[in-house]
Amino acid sequence: MREAQIIDGMIDLLVETIHKIGVRSKRKVVGGIARDIEKVYGKERLLVDIAGAAIEAPGGRVCDVIFPVAGKEKLAAIVKEHRAKGTLERRIYQVMRGSYAGHYRRILPKLLSVLEFRSNNAVHRPVLGALDWIRRAFETGCRVVPRNGVPIEGVIPPKCRGAIIGKDGRINRISYELCVLSQLRDRIRAKEIWVVGADHYRNPDDDLPKDFESRRAAYYNALNLTSDARAFTRKIQAELERELRLLNAELPRNDKARILWRGENRISITPFQPLPEPQGLRSVKAEIGRRWPMTELLDVLKETALDTGFLDAFETSASRVALSRGALDRRLILCLYGLGTNAGLKRVAAGCPDVSYEELLHVGRRFIHRDALEAACGRVANATLAIRNTAIWGEAGTACASDSKKFGAWDGNLMTEWHVRYGGRGVMIYWHVEKGSTCVFSQLKRCSSSEVASMIKGVLRHCTDMEIQRQYVDSHGQSSIGFAFCHLLGFELAPRLKAIARQTLALPHPGLRACPICFPFFPASSTGRRSSRMHSGLADPEAILRRFARARGVVVGPKT
């Protein structure tokens, strides 16, 4: 498992590096253009003035007719701006090529020597042939090679061949390698090309149940779905039509939503006013503050362990245990306290004279691991849900909300990435919280990984007795593919769409309107197998969703 994680980290590094080459090159070129060129405003009006002056004096000289209307400096600025726009892509490519040849190309031989790429689709195997050719060509120092024996079809897009293949038919090796790496990145992200020994980038067939064809009915029954694709589609269309008609009937009576008839954004939503804090909750908080004004976290952790017995979830990975149960429980609580507060085991041991750092480190290595922590958190959450007074807090319900938060982390952590939105290096913690603010599941994720996959994973694999039927997320936790899989898995996705004003509606059939918008369509067998694998907990949702990374724009009808 550790080897697979290391391979995944190497692939992530390869994908991120290829992306970084293009992004940094574009930023550098665009920044240079912005510094060198001052945008010329009013070119349309200037063209009209020049045309009028030329018509009035068709036989005059340029310096006598044109320059009084548009000066020589302004015309030179217009020409310079036009030339810069026409050569933007070429300049970006030249910077990419220089950056790759001068720096990034040194790591490519080592990565390709330890990673074994494969594909189950013959369409993408020319890229694998190109990688094999690049491995063999590293032994030679030639920058330009003949075209014979070099994979071209299915590797180099037609628009890029002019920059890679010279007029004499020979191929520039550096440009060819850069093109192959770009094609490799796109196919790895969609799992069209997989890597031997990896986990997240493993063979996509391993994400599917092997006995799906023989046990098709059992898998569909577990999902409460019909195996008849036409019946399933008709049901979806009927439900979609019913909801659209309900929206059409209720929208005029809704004072919080308006439809605009001008501009690109047609939907206007009035923000809700926050509800006041209930008087009962205010009284409960005041009484708790009066009775326990200064409660230590260590005391809370100890009382929770006594009430729930979550320490029983921590079992040793060794063959036997020499410590007494009391001593073991005490050291487990100290270890959990040091890890949970980020104080560290050394600082905790310094405050307990009868326990050394080595003893706490031994207990942490032998007893505290991910599965045990998940089981312990599940026991605490179940105890919280069971002891809650419904007369005060209400029923637990079946709704849950989820979101992520960024935490800083050292570069030595393989999951550490630069966060594009928040800035800085770190990791993300994704929480699932029920209606009463109790966390039912938490997970560690990379900054660039899909929040949709983390949302689905939390709903399917939370270790509590709660049944989640509706999941609330923000704009990052939803997608078209996410809606589809949530429906197949039997729970409702309720996102808070930040770009609600730009949303479009899908119509189920042409009869509902003259120009219908058809919903994305995927083969029933494909989604059924992948949904069954996720439902059974045998496949990572993120690995499943990678297969649909390039299928989001697939439609079966006109789009408006």
C-alpha positions as CSV (number, residue, x, y, z in Angstrom):
1,M,0.0,0.0,0.0
2,R,2.8,2.4,0.8
3,E,4.4,1.7,-2.6
4,A,1.2,2.5,-4.3
5,Q,0.9,5.8,-2.4
6,I,4.5,6.7,-3.5
7,I,3.7,5.9,-7.1
8,D,0.5,8.0,-6.9
9,G,2.6,10.9,-5.5
10,M,5.0,10.6,-8.5
11,I,2.2,10.7,-11.0
12,D,0.7,13.7,-9.2
13,L,4.1,15.4,-9.5
14,L,4.3,14.5,-13.2
15,V,0.7,15.8,-13.9
16,E,1.3,19.0,-11.9
17,T,4.6,19.7,-13.5
18,I,3.2,19.4,-17.0
19,H,0.4,21.8,-16.1
20,K,2.8,24.2,-14.4
21,I,5.0,24.5,-17.6
22,G,2.0,25.8,-19.6
23,V,0.5,28.0,-16.9
24,R,3.8,29.7,-16.0
25,S,4.7,30.2,-19.6
26,K,1.4,31.9,-20.4
27,R,1.6,34.1,-17.3
28,K,5.1,35.2,-18.3
29,V,4.2,36.0,-21.9
30,V,0.9,37.8,-21.0
31,G,2.8,39.8,-18.3
32,G,5.4,40.8,-20.9
33,I,2.7,41.9,-23.3
34,A,1.0,44.0,-20.7
35,R,4.2,45.7,-19.8
36,D,5.3,46.4,-23.4
37,I,2.0,47.4,-25.0
38,E,-0.4,50.0,-24.0
39,K,-3.8,49.2,-25.3
40,V,-5.1,51.6,-27.9
41,Y,-8.6,52.7,-27.2
42,G,-11.1,54.1,-29.8
43,K,-9.7,52.2,-32.8
44,E,-13.2,52.0,-34.4
45,R,-13.7,55.7,-34.3
46,L,-10.1,56.2,-35.5
47,L,-10.8,54.0,-38.5
48,V,-13.9,56.0,-39.4
49,D,-11.8,59.3,-39.2
50,I,-9.1,57.8,-41.4
51,A,-11.7,56.5,-44.0
52,G,-13.4,60.0,-44.1
53,A,-10.1,61.8,-44.6
54,A,-9.1,59.4,-47.4
55,I,-12.4,59.8,-49.2
56,E,-12.2,63.6,-49.0
57,A,-8.6,63.7,-50.4
58,P,-8.0,60.5,-52.4
59,G,-4.9,61.9,-54.2
60,G,-3.2,63.3,-51.2
61,R,-0.1,62.1,-49.4
62,V,-0.3,60.0,-46.2
63,C,1.7,62.6,-44.2
64,D,-0.7,65.3,-45.3
65,V,-4.1,63.4,-45.1
66,I,-3.8,60.6,-42.6
67,F,-1.3,61.8,-40.0
68,P,-3.3,64.9,-39.0
69,V,-6.2,62.6,-38.1
70,A,-4.2,59.7,-36.6
71,G,-0.6,60.4,-35.6
72,K,2.3,58.2,-36.5
73,E,2.9,57.1,-32.9
74,K,-0.8,56.0,-32.5
75,L,-0.7,54.0,-35.7
76,A,2.5,52.4,-34.7
77,A,0.9,51.4,-31.4
78,I,-2.0,49.8,-33.2
79,V,0.3,47.8,-35.4
80,K,2.3,46.6,-32.4
81,E,-0.8,45.5,-30.6
82,H,-2.1,43.6,-33.5
83,R,1.2,41.7,-34.1
84,A,1.3,40.8,-30.4
85,K,-2.2,39.4,-30.5
86,G,-1.4,37.3,-33.6
87,T,1.7,35.8,-32.1
88,L,0.4,35.1,-28.5
89,E,0.1,31.3,-28.9
90,R,3.5,31.1,-30.7
91,R,5.2,33.1,-28.0
92,I,3.7,31.0,-25.2
93,Y,4.9,27.8,-27.0
94,Q,8.4,29.2,-27.3
95,V,8.6,30.0,-23.6
96,M,7.2,26.5,-22.8
97,R,9.7,24.9,-25.0
98,G,12.6,26.8,-23.5
99,S,11.4,26.2,-19.9
100,Y,11.1,22.5,-20.5
101,A,14.4,22.1,-22.3
102,G,16.4,24.1,-19.8
103,H,14.9,22.7,-16.5
104,Y,12.0,20.2,-16.4
105,R,13.4,17.9,-19.1
106,R,16.1,16.6,-16.6
107,I,13.5,14.7,-14.5
108,L,11.7,13.0,-17.4
109,P,14.1,10.1,-17.9
110,K,14.0,9.1,-14.2
111,L,10.2,9.3,-14.0
112,L,9.7,7.3,-17.2
113,S,12.2,4.7,-16.1
114,V,10.2,3.8,-12.9
115,L,6.6,4.3,-14.2
116,E,4.9,1.7,-16.4
117,F,2.0,3.2,-18.4
118,R,-0.8,1.0,-19.9
119,S,-4.2,1.5,-21.6
120,N,-7.2,-0.7,-22.2
121,N,-8.3,1.4,-25.2
122,A,-6.5,1.0,-28.5
123,V,-7.2,4.6,-29.4
124,H,-4.8,5.8,-26.7
125,R,-2.0,3.3,-27.3
126,P,-0.2,5.4,-29.8
127,V,0.7,7.7,-26.8
128,L,2.3,4.7,-25.1
129,G,4.2,4.0,-28.3
130,A,5.5,7.6,-28.2
131,L,6.6,7.2,-24.6
132,D,8.6,4.0,-25.5
133,W,10.2,5.9,-28.4
134,I,11.1,8.8,-26.0
135,R,12.7,6.3,-23.6
136,R,14.9,4.8,-26.4
137,A,15.8,8.2,-27.8
138,F,17.2,9.5,-24.5
139,E,20.4,7.5,-25.2
140,T,21.1,9.7,-28.3
141,G,21.9,13.4,-28.1
142,C,20.2,14.4,-31.4
143,R,17.8,17.3,-31.2
144,V,16.3,16.6,-34.6
145,V,15.5,13.1,-35.8
146,P,14.0,11.6,-39.0
147,R,10.3,11.0,-39.1
148,N,10.6,7.3,-39.8
149,G,9.5,5.2,-36.8
150,V,8.2,8.1,-34.8
151,P,4.5,7.8,-33.8
152,I,2.6,10.6,-35.3
153,E,-1.1,9.6,-35.7
154,G,-3.0,9.8,-32.5
155,V,-0.2,11.6,-30.7
156,I,0.4,15.0,-32.4
157,P,-2.8,17.0,-32.9
158,P,-3.1,18.5,-36.5
159,K,-2.8,22.1,-35.2
160,C,0.5,21.3,-33.5
161,R,2.3,19.5,-36.3
162,G,3.6,22.7,-37.9
163,A,5.6,23.5,-34.8
164,I,6.9,19.9,-34.3
165,I,7.5,18.7,-37.9
166,G,9.9,20.8,-40.0
167,K,9.6,21.6,-43.6
168,D,12.1,18.9,-44.4
169,G,10.0,16.3,-42.6
170,R,12.3,15.9,-39.6
171,I,10.9,16.1,-36.0
172,N,12.2,18.3,-33.3
173,R,12.6,16.0,-30.2
174,I,12.0,18.6,-27.5
175,S,8.8,19.9,-29.1
176,Y,7.7,16.3,-29.7
177,E,8.4,15.3,-26.0
178,L,6.4,18.4,-24.8
179,C,3.4,17.4,-27.0
180,V,3.5,13.8,-25.8
181,L,3.6,14.9,-22.2
182,S,0.6,17.1,-22.7
183,Q,-1.4,14.3,-24.3
184,L,-0.3,11.9,-21.5
185,R,-1.5,14.3,-18.8
186,D,-5.0,14.6,-20.3
187,R,-5.3,10.8,-20.6
188,I,-4.0,10.1,-17.1
189,R,-6.5,12.5,-15.6
190,A,-9.4,10.7,-17.4
191,K,-7.8,7.3,-16.5
192,E,-7.7,6.4,-20.2
193,I,-4.0,5.6,-19.4
194,W,-3.2,3.9,-16.1
195,V,-0.1,3.1,-14.2
196,V,1.0,-0.4,-12.9
197,G,1.3,-0.5,-9.1
198,A,-0.6,2.7,-8.5
199,D,-3.7,3.1,-6.4
200,H,-5.6,6.2,-7.6
201,Y,-4.3,5.7,-11.1
202,R,-4.7,2.0,-11.3
203,N,-6.4,-0.1,-13.9
204,P,-10.0,1.3,-14.2
205,D,-11.3,-2.2,-14.7
206,D,-10.3,-2.9,-11.1
207,D,-12.8,-0.3,-10.0
208,L,-15.7,-2.4,-11.3
209,P,-17.2,-5.6,-9.8
210,K,-15.9,-8.7,-11.6
211,D,-19.2,-10.6,-11.2
212,F,-21.4,-7.8,-12.4
213,E,-22.8,-9.7,-15.4
214,S,-23.7,-12.8,-13.4
215,R,-25.1,-10.8,-10.4
216,R,-26.6,-7.9,-12.2
217,A,-30.0,-8.2,-10.6
218,A,-28.5,-8.3,-7.1
219,Y,-26.4,-5.2,-7.7
220,Y,-29.4,-3.2,-9.1
221,N,-31.6,-4.4,-6.2
222,A,-29.0,-3.1,-3.7
223,L,-29.2,0.3,-5.3
224,N,-33.0,0.0,-5.6
225,L,-32.8,0.6,-9.4
226,T,-34.3,-1.2,-12.4
227,S,-32.0,-2.9,-14.8
228,D,-34.2,-1.8,-17.7
229,A,-32.5,1.3,-19.2
230,R,-35.6,2.5,-21.0
231,A,-37.8,2.3,-18.0
232,F,-35.2,4.1,-15.9
233,T,-35.0,6.9,-18.5
234,R,-38.7,7.2,-18.7
235,K,-38.9,7.6,-14.9
236,I,-36.2,10.3,-14.9
237,Q,-38.0,12.2,-17.7
238,A,-41.3,12.0,-15.9
239,E,-39.8,13.2,-12.7
240,L,-38.0,16.0,-14.5
241,E,-41.1,17.2,-16.2
242,R,-43.1,17.1,-13.0
243,E,-40.5,19.2,-11.2
244,L,-40.3,21.7,-14.1
245,R,-44.0,22.2,-14.1
246,L,-44.0,22.7,-10.3
247,L,-41.3,25.3,-10.7
248,N,-43.2,27.0,-13.4
249,A,-46.4,27.1,-11.2
250,E,-44.7,28.2,-8.0
251,L,-42.2,30.7,-9.3
252,P,-44.7,33.6,-9.9
253,R,-45.8,33.3,-6.2
254,N,-42.3,33.2,-4.8
255,D,-41.3,36.7,-3.6
256,K,-37.6,35.6,-3.1
257,A,-37.0,34.6,-6.8
258,R,-37.4,36.7,-9.9
259,I,-36.7,36.0,-13.6
260,L,-34.9,38.8,-15.4
261,W,-35.4,39.5,-19.1
262,R,-32.2,41.4,-19.8
263,G,-28.6,40.7,-19.5
264,E,-26.8,37.3,-19.4
265,N,-27.8,36.5,-15.8
266,R,-31.6,35.8,-15.8
267,I,-32.2,34.5,-12.3
268,S,-32.3,36.8,-9.3
269,I,-32.5,35.4,-5.7
270,T,-33.1,37.6,-2.7
271,P,-30.8,36.6,0.2
272,F,-32.5,35.2,3.3
273,Q,-32.3,37.1,6.6
274,P,-30.5,35.1,9.3
275,L,-32.8,33.7,11.9
276,P,-32.4,35.1,15.5
277,E,-30.9,32.8,18.1
278,P,-33.6,30.9,19.9
279,Q,-34.2,31.9,23.5
280,G,-34.0,28.4,24.8
281,L,-30.6,27.8,23.2
282,R,-29.4,31.1,24.7
283,S,-30.5,29.9,28.1
284,V,-28.8,26.5,27.8
285,K,-25.5,28.1,26.7
286,A,-25.6,30.5,29.7
287,E,-26.3,27.7,32.2
288,I,-23.5,25.6,30.7
289,G,-21.1,28.5,31.0
290,R,-22.2,29.1,34.6
291,R,-21.7,25.4,35.7
292,W,-18.5,24.6,33.7
293,P,-16.8,27.9,32.9
294,M,-13.2,26.4,32.6
295,T,-13.4,22.8,31.5
296,E,-10.1,21.3,30.3
297,L,-10.1,19.4,27.0
298,L,-8.3,16.5,28.7
299,D,-11.1,16.1,31.1
300,V,-13.7,16.2,28.3
301,L,-11.7,13.5,26.4
302,K,-11.5,11.3,29.5
303,E,-15.2,11.6,30.3
304,T,-16.1,10.8,26.7
305,A,-13.9,7.7,26.8
306,L,-15.7,6.6,30.0
307,D,-19.2,7.2,28.6
308,T,-18.7,5.8,25.1
309,G,-15.9,3.2,25.5
310,F,-14.3,4.4,22.3
311,L,-10.9,3.3,23.5
312,D,-11.9,-0.3,22.9
313,A,-11.7,0.5,19.1
314,F,-7.9,0.8,19.4
315,E,-6.3,-2.6,19.0
316,T,-2.7,-3.4,18.7
317,S,-1.0,-4.3,15.5
318,A,1.5,-6.5,17.4
319,S,1.0,-10.1,18.5
320,R,0.4,-9.4,22.2
321,V,-0.1,-6.6,24.8
322,A,2.0,-6.4,27.9
323,L,0.4,-3.3,29.4
324,S,-2.5,-3.4,31.8
325,R,-5.8,-2.0,30.6
326,G,-5.7,1.0,32.9
327,A,-2.2,2.0,31.9
328,L,-2.9,1.5,28.2
329,D,-6.1,3.6,28.3
330,R,-4.2,6.4,30.1
331,R,-1.5,6.4,27.5
332,L,-4.0,6.3,24.6
333,I,-5.8,9.3,26.0
334,L,-2.6,11.2,26.3
335,C,-1.6,10.3,22.8
336,L,-5.0,11.3,21.4
337,Y,-4.8,14.6,23.3
338,G,-1.3,15.4,22.0
339,L,-2.2,14.6,18.4
340,G,-5.6,16.2,18.5
341,T,-4.4,19.5,19.9
342,N,-1.2,19.5,17.8
343,A,0.7,19.9,21.1
344,G,2.8,16.8,20.2
345,L,3.8,13.8,22.3
346,K,7.0,15.4,23.6
347,R,5.1,18.3,25.2
348,V,2.5,16.0,26.7
349,A,5.1,13.7,28.1
350,A,6.9,16.7,29.6
351,G,3.8,17.4,31.7
352,C,3.4,13.8,32.9
353,P,6.4,12.7,35.0
354,D,5.3,9.0,35.1
355,V,5.1,8.6,31.3
356,S,8.0,9.1,28.9
357,Y,8.0,10.2,25.3
358,E,9.2,6.8,24.1
359,E,6.3,5.0,25.8
360,L,3.7,7.4,24.2
361,L,5.4,7.0,20.9
362,H,5.3,3.2,21.2
363,V,1.5,3.2,22.0
364,G,0.9,5.6,19.1
365,R,2.7,3.4,16.6
366,R,1.1,0.2,17.7
367,F,-2.5,1.2,18.5
368,I,-3.4,4.5,16.7
369,H,-4.2,4.1,13.0
370,R,-6.8,5.3,10.5
371,D,-9.4,2.5,10.9
372,A,-9.3,2.7,14.7
373,L,-9.7,6.4,14.6
374,E,-12.7,6.1,12.3
375,A,-14.3,3.5,14.5
376,A,-13.7,5.6,17.6
377,C,-15.2,8.7,16.0
378,G,-18.2,6.7,14.9
379,R,-18.8,5.6,18.5
380,V,-18.6,9.1,19.8
381,A,-21.0,10.4,17.1
382,N,-23.5,7.6,17.7
383,A,-23.4,8.3,21.5
384,T,-24.0,12.0,20.8
385,L,-27.0,11.2,18.5
386,A,-28.5,8.8,21.0
387,I,-28.2,10.9,24.1
388,R,-29.5,14.1,22.5
389,N,-32.8,15.2,24.0
390,T,-35.3,15.5,21.1
391,A,-37.6,17.8,23.2
392,I,-34.8,20.4,23.2
393,W,-32.8,19.7,20.0
394,G,-35.4,18.1,17.8
395,E,-35.1,15.0,15.7
396,A,-31.8,14.2,14.1
397,G,-33.3,14.0,10.6
398,T,-31.7,12.7,7.5
399,A,-30.0,15.9,6.2
400,C,-26.3,16.5,6.3
401,A,-24.0,19.3,5.1
402,S,-20.3,19.0,4.1
403,D,-17.5,21.4,3.3
404,S,-13.7,21.6,3.4
405,K,-11.1,23.7,5.2
406,K,-7.4,24.3,4.3
407,F,-4.7,23.5,6.8
408,G,-1.0,24.4,6.3
409,A,1.4,21.4,5.9
410,W,5.1,20.9,5.3
411,D,6.4,20.1,1.8
412,G,7.6,16.8,3.1
413,N,4.0,15.5,3.2
414,L,3.2,13.8,-0.1
415,M,-0.3,15.2,0.0
416,T,0.8,18.8,0.4
417,E,-0.1,21.0,-2.6
418,W,-0.4,24.7,-3.3
419,H,-3.9,25.9,-3.0
420,V,-4.9,28.1,-6.0
421,R,-7.8,29.9,-4.2
422,Y,-6.5,30.4,-0.7
423,G,-2.8,30.5,-1.4
424,G,-0.1,28.7,0.5
425,R,0.8,25.0,0.7
426,G,-1.3,22.6,2.7
427,V,-4.0,19.9,2.7
428,M,-7.7,19.9,3.0
429,I,-10.0,18.4,5.7
430,Y,-13.5,17.6,4.4
431,W,-16.2,17.3,7.1
432,H,-19.7,15.9,7.0
433,V,-21.9,17.6,9.7
434,E,-25.5,16.7,10.6
435,K,-28.3,19.1,11.5
436,G,-27.3,19.3,15.1
437,S,-23.7,20.2,14.3
438,T,-22.2,16.8,15.1
439,C,-19.5,15.6,12.7
440,V,-20.3,12.2,11.3
441,F,-17.3,11.8,9.0
442,S,-14.0,13.6,8.3
443,Q,-11.3,12.8,5.7
444,L,-8.0,14.2,4.5
445,K,-7.8,15.2,0.8
446,R,-5.4,17.1,-1.5
447,C,-6.1,20.7,-2.4
448,S,-6.7,19.8,-6.0
449,S,-8.7,16.6,-5.6
450,S,-12.5,16.6,-6.2
451,E,-14.8,17.7,-3.5
452,V,-17.6,15.8,-5.2
453,A,-15.8,12.6,-4.7
454,S,-15.2,13.4,-1.0
455,M,-18.8,14.3,-0.6
456,I,-20.0,10.9,-2.0
457,K,-17.4,9.0,0.0
458,G,-18.6,10.6,3.3
459,V,-22.2,9.7,2.6
460,L,-21.4,6.1,1.7
461,R,-18.7,5.4,4.4
462,H,-19.6,7.3,7.5
463,C,-19.4,5.1,10.6
464,T,-22.6,6.2,12.3
465,D,-26.1,5.0,12.6
466,M,-27.4,8.1,10.8
467,E,-29.2,7.6,7.4
468,I,-28.3,10.4,5.0
469,Q,-31.0,11.1,2.4
470,R,-30.2,14.8,1.6
471,Q,-26.7,16.2,1.3
472,Y,-26.1,20.0,1.3
473,V,-22.9,21.3,-0.3
474,D,-21.5,24.5,-1.8
475,S,-20.7,25.1,-5.4
476,H,-17.5,23.1,-5.3
477,G,-19.2,20.0,-4.0
478,Q,-21.5,19.6,-6.9
479,S,-21.3,18.8,-10.7
480,S,-23.4,17.3,-13.4
481,I,-21.8,13.9,-12.8
482,G,-22.2,14.3,-9.1
483,F,-25.9,14.8,-9.5
484,A,-26.2,11.7,-11.6
485,F,-24.3,9.4,-9.2
486,C,-26.1,10.8,-6.1
487,H,-29.4,9.9,-7.7
488,L,-28.2,6.4,-8.5
489,L,-26.9,5.9,-5.0
490,G,-30.2,6.9,-3.5
491,F,-29.7,10.3,-1.9
492,E,-30.5,13.9,-2.9
493,L,-27.8,16.4,-3.6
494,A,-28.8,20.0,-2.5
495,P,-26.1,22.4,-3.5
496,R,-25.9,26.1,-2.8
497,L,-25.1,27.4,-6.2
498,K,-23.0,30.5,-6.2
499,A,-23.6,31.1,-9.9
500,I,-27.4,30.6,-9.7
501,A,-28.0,33.5,-12.1
502,R,-26.3,31.6,-14.9
503,Q,-27.9,28.2,-14.4
504,T,-29.9,26.6,-17.2
505,L,-32.7,24.1,-17.1
506,A,-32.8,20.7,-18.8
507,L,-36.1,19.7,-20.6
508,P,-37.0,16.0,-20.8
509,H,-38.4,15.9,-24.3
510,P,-38.9,18.1,-27.3
511,G,-42.6,18.4,-26.8
512,L,-42.1,20.5,-23.7
513,R,-40.5,23.3,-25.7
514,A,-39.5,24.0,-29.3
515,C,-35.7,24.0,-28.4
516,P,-35.1,21.4,-25.7
517,I,-32.0,21.1,-23.6
518,C,-31.2,17.4,-23.2
519,F,-29.5,16.1,-20.2
520,P,-26.2,14.2,-20.4
521,F,-26.5,10.6,-21.3
522,F,-24.2,7.7,-20.4
523,P,-24.6,4.0,-20.9
524,A,-26.7,2.4,-18.2
525,S,-24.4,-0.5,-17.8
526,S,-21.4,1.8,-17.3
527,T,-23.0,3.9,-14.5
528,G,-24.7,0.9,-13.0
529,R,-21.4,-1.0,-12.5
530,R,-19.6,2.0,-11.1
531,S,-22.4,2.9,-8.8
532,S,-22.5,-0.6,-7.5
533,R,-18.8,-0.5,-6.8
534,M,-19.0,2.7,-4.9
535,H,-22.1,1.5,-2.9
536,S,-20.3,-1.7,-1.8
537,G,-17.3,0.4,-0.7
538,L,-14.8,-1.5,-2.9
539,A,-13.8,1.5,-5.1
540,D,-12.7,5.1,-4.3
541,P,-15.3,7.6,-5.6
542,E,-12.6,9.9,-6.8
543,A,-11.2,7.1,-9.0
544,I,-14.6,6.4,-10.4
545,L,-15.3,10.1,-11.2
546,R,-12.0,10.4,-13.0
547,R,-13.5,8.3,-15.8
548,F,-16.1,11.0,-16.4
549,A,-13.7,13.9,-16.3
550,R,-13.9,14.4,-20.1
551,A,-17.6,13.4,-20.5
552,R,-19.2,16.4,-18.8
553,G,-20.1,18.1,-22.1
554,V,-21.7,15.1,-23.7
555,V,-25.3,15.9,-24.7
556,V,-27.9,14.1,-26.9
557,G,-29.8,17.1,-28.2
558,P,-29.6,20.8,-29.0
559,K,-28.5,23.2,-26.3
560,T,-29.7,26.7,-25.6
